[in-house]
Amino acid sequence: MPAVEEHYAQHLAAFYDWLCGGFEAAVERNRHLLRRLAPASPPGASALDLGAGSGHQSIPLAESGYAVTAVDSCAELLAVLEEKMGGLPIQAVRADILAHLERETETFDLVLCMGDTLTHLPDQDAARTLLTQAARLLKPGGVLLLSFRDYASSTPEGLSRFIPVRSDDTRVATCFLEYGTTHVQVHALLHTRQEDGQWIFSASVYPKCRLAPEAVRAALAGLGFRDVRTESERGMVFLRAEKA
């Protein structure tokens, strides 16, 4: 996923936590989310966090008793995780998540791929590969948690493709979405105010895969997952499934 990796390394990583409302706020939101969605951790429980970033999910899971393997391709975000995790049982691994899944031999009580990581994969075949590998690595009765933005259910046009993301006195972040048949080109635009009052503009573009929630549910059912639950909130889809 070179386009996505380049986007994070050269553009997004420097202000990723700010976009999420700040690191502590993002971690606190996920504490509440994971209390609701993640199973209680039995003694010795382990979790695999795919696309862990700076640890918004890894840290709450480790706090609740999981030993977490946190995988991400962005060195800058993993550096934040390593700075913030203190003595929590988290192993940060810099790797492409699909490549890591292929060579991983441990099994886990929980596998998660949250945020919008799933749509960062190259295509729907890659997404199915991730689901298949997750099924392989989960212990019987283990839980898979997914979240991703639903770019498939509709195709916005005109001004609705411009999305104000976040702004304050020193930054203004906006996205412009360009819809194709299988992917959305995300144009990330940032204005940053300098100490002398001048504004600097920077931009990056990267693709996201249009994944239909129904197709993901069907793929999970085909892999033998049971009790597949779906929730949605402001365009984000959350799925929880148990391995039979």
N, C-alpha and C positions, 0 to 999 in steps of 0.2 A: 504494500500500500504506500508507494513512495510519495504520491501527491499528498496524502493525509499526513504522513510523517513529516514531510517538508513544511506543510502548513503549520503544524504544531511547533516544530523546532524554530521556524523563522518568524512566526507571527503570533500564534495563539498562546503558547506556553507562558509568555511573560505576563499576561493579564488574565489567565484562565480562571484563577480563583476569584478575582474581582468580578468577572462575568457571572459567577455563580453566587454573588452576593457576599463574598468574603469566605475565607477558608473555614472559620469557626461556624459561621451560619450554615454553610453547606454540610459540614459534619453533623451539626445538630439536627438538620432536616432528615438526614439519613439515619440518625439514631432512631427517630420516631418511625420512619418508613420500615427499617429492618426489624424493629420490635414487632411490627405487624406482620411482615411477610416472611422473615427468616425463622426457621425452627430454633427452638431453644437448644443451646449447645450442650450435648452430653460430655462427660469427661473425655478429653483427648480429641475433641471434634476438630475437624480441619475444613478450611474453605479455600477455594481458588477464585480469585478476583481477576477477571479478564478485562483489560482496559482500565486498570486501577487508577491511573492518573496520579493525583497528589494525595489520594487516600480517603476520599469522602465516604466510601463504603468500607474500606479495609480497616480503618481505625475504629469505627463503631463495632464491627464484628470482632476484632481483637479484644476490645473492651468487654465484650459479652462472653468471652471465653474461647473463641475460635483461634486456632493457629492458622494464620492467613498467608498464602502465597499470592503476592500482588504482582501481576504481570502487566507491563506497558512498554511501548516502544519509545517513549519520550523521556530522555535522560533528565531534562529540566524538571518535569513533573515528579519523577521518581525521587529526585534530589529533595524536593519539598516534603514528600512522604517520609523520607529517611530522617529529615530534620524534625518533623512533627511527631513521629511515632514513639519517641522515647524508648522505654523498655518493653513496649508491647510485642507480642509474639508475631511479628510480621517479617516475612522474607520478601524483599523487593527484587524483582527479576526484570531486567531490561531485555525484551525480546518481542518479535512479532508474535501476536497471540496465536495465530494458526500454526506457526512453526513450533511454538512452545507446546501446544496441545499435541502435536504429532509425536514429540519425544517424551512427554510426561508419562511416568509409569506409576505414580502414586494414585490412590483413590481418595475421594473427598466426600464429606457429608453434605457439603454445599458448594455449588458452582454458580457464580453470578457473572453476568455481563450487563452492566447497568449504564446509566447515562444515555448516550446515543451511540455507543461503541459498535453495536451490531450493524448499524447503517454505514459505518465507516469501512466495512469489508468491501472487497472489490465488486461482488455481485451476489446474486441469490444462491448460486452454487456454493460460494464461500460461506455464506450464512448457514446453509444446510450442513456443510462440513463442520462448522463450529458446534452445531447442535448434536451432530453424530458423535463427535469427540467428547462433548460434555456428557452424553449418555454413557460412553465408555468409561469415563473417569469417576462417575458418581457411584457411591456405594448403594446397594439395594435399599430403597426407602429414602435415599438422598433427595435433596431438593435443588431444582434449577430455578434461578431468578433471572428474568430478562426485563429490560426496558428499552424502548426505542421510540423515536418520533415517527408518527404515521404520516409519511409522505405519499402513500399510495391511494388513500381513500378519496382524495380530491386533487384537482389541478388548479390552483389559484391562478388568476390572471390579473393583469393591470397592476394597480397600486397595492393590491393585497399581497403582492410578492415582496414588498418592502416591510421589514420587521425591525422596530426599535428594540434593541436588546437590553441595554443599560446605559445610564448616563449619570455623571456627577459634575462637579466643578472643573475637573481636569480631564475627563474622558467622555467620549460619546461613541458607543458601539451600535452599529446597524448591520443588518443582513439583507441581501437581495437574493431571492431564489429564482433560478432559471430551470424550469421543468423540462425534462426529456422523457422518453418512453420508460426507461429502466432506472434512470438516475436523476438526481437533482444537483445542479451546480450551485454550491453555496458561496456567494461572494461576501466575505467578511470585511467590513469597512470600519476603520477606527480613526477617530480624531483625538489627538493628545495635546493638551495645553502645556506649553513649556513655561519655565520660570519667568521668561521675559514677556509672557502674554501671547506669544505666537502659537498658532495651532499647526501641528504636524499631522499630515494624513498618511495612513498606511493601509494596504489592502492585500488580501489573499483570496484565492479561490480553490475549492476542492470539491470532489464529488461525494454525494451520499446516495446509497442504494435505496430505491423505493420498495420497501418490504410491506406486504399486506399482512395485517394481524391474523386474518383467517388462514393465510398460507403458513404462517409460523405455527399456529395452533395445529394445523393438519400435519405438519412435519413432526411436531412433538408427539402427536397421537401415533403416527407411523413408526416412531422410534420406541413405542411402548410406554411412554409417560402416561400417568394417570392423574386424575383430579386437576386438570389444567384449568386454572382460574385466570380470568382476564379483567383488568381494570383500565380505565383511561382517565386522564386528567390533563386538560389544556393541551391536547394533541399528543401527549406522551402515553404510550401503551405499556402496561405492566403485566407480565405473565409469571405465574408461579406454577410449577409442575413437579410431581414426585415421580421418581423412578420406581417402576414396579419391582 
